[in-house]
Amino acid sequence: MTFIRGNVWILVALLIAAALVAAARPLAAAAWLAACLVATSFFHLYHLHGLNRWSTLPRQRQLPRGIGSWRILLDRLGRFARQEAAEREEAGTELERLHAAVDLLPDALVVMDRYNLVQWFNRAAEDLHGIVGARRPIDHFIRQPEFTRYLESNDFRAPLQMALPRRPGRTFQVRLVPTPDSWRLLITRDVTEQNKLDAMRRDFVANVSHEIRTPLTVVNGYIETLIDLDLPREEALTHLHAARKQAITMQRLLEDLLTLSSLENASNRPQDQDFEIEPLLRALLADARTLSAGRHTIDLLIDQPVRLRGVSAEVESAVRNLLTNAIRYTPQGGRITMTCTRRSQALHLTVEDTGIGIAPEHLPRLTERFYRVDRGRSRETGGTGLGLAIVKHIVQRHDATLKFDSTLGKGTRFTVAFPRERVLPTAETKLASA
């Protein structure tokens, strides 16, 4: 029925021709049919010409309006064209979103063809490699000899690490990933921090192994001596006490390692609570005097009672480490002063000694794990090399800052400054202010 409605004029023309023939006018019928044929040819040529013009620029021209059967065809073609345009627009929008997202990646991405000609790149690649246009060889932008050798080797199983002139002091990992259709994806990633972490991890394992191996060797030597030799009781006890001292050193080292591990694990952090700072400091003062055994003068100065919001056990551990270090590195007869003061609403805990002091070149590395200014003296006094690393982590967990200064031969001062948000007045302070 659709076809008949679209071509009803053909049926009308045939009926007219039949009527002329029935009226005994064959010449008129022939002339009529010839005229209809010419009109039909012109009609179809007109629509074909319009369709041809539209097909050359389908996005810039509208489909011509059809008549008859052409109307049906062009209407259907118009629906297909509109659907295809909508799908193309949606795909273009998605592609733009993808490009915008890829441009935000910190890694540099470059798409190349089989001849290593740049086809596409993101913003990071433009910044890192200076790529300014497509259809140019990648080695026009990355000119390092090691990259050229990597590109020519066609062996991309392992990535390449190298420096880039646009980022001095940084290390980058370059990986080339071939695709099944002979295209190549070049990925450049900054691995400077990862390399530092790997180096720290290797150093940490080596330091732990070294720190444990030394006392273990001593303990093993004493045990072998006691097994192999029939020593007098007093001499055997001397060896046992020495072995016990090394065992205590190993135990202290393991406890400090566990403390560090707990501090670095944010999920295991205890809940902050409010606690009085003065009783905690006075208890630490008594412990420090016991450890000193009268060899030093140890004082505590507090300008006003305050409460601190945090983890009291961690704050106690931090101050205890500072006091212990002060006692270890202060000669007999020296003075150690612990001070608690309020400055600009912040709380400053200071441990100052008149000890041997620290040379300026050692100060930047004091809080590194296992870093010791004097390894021999540290082992003599039972230090593990982890005390200040523990202090640093505790200070960071309490949003505080750790400052220290030292003069060689005169002494050292460590100050932990807690922010005002963690400092609370006590009941006595509130009453006095009222």
Buried (B, 14 or more C-beta within 10 A) or exposed (E): EEEEEBEEBBEEBEEBBEEBBEEEEEEBBEEBBEEBEEEBEEBEEEBEEBBEEBEEEBEEEEBBEBEBBBBBBBEEBBEEBEEEEEEEEEEEEEEEEEEEEBBEBEBBBBBBEEEBBBEBBBBBBBEBBEBEEEEEEBEBBBEBEEBEEBBEEEEBEEBBEBBBEEEEEBBBBBBBEEEEEEBBBBBBBBBBEEBEEEEEEEEBEEBBEEBBEBBEEBBEBBEEBBEEEEEEEEEBEEBEEBBEEBBEBBEBBEEBBEBBEBBEEEEEEEEBEEBBBBEBBBEBBEBBBEBBEEBBBBEBEBEEBBBBBBBBEBBBBBBBBBBBBBBBBBEEEBBBBBBBBBEEEBBBBBBBBBBBBBEEEBBEEBBBBBBBBBEEEBBEEBBBBBBBBBBBBBBEBBEBBBEBBBEEEEBBBBBBBBBEEBBBBBEEBEEEEE
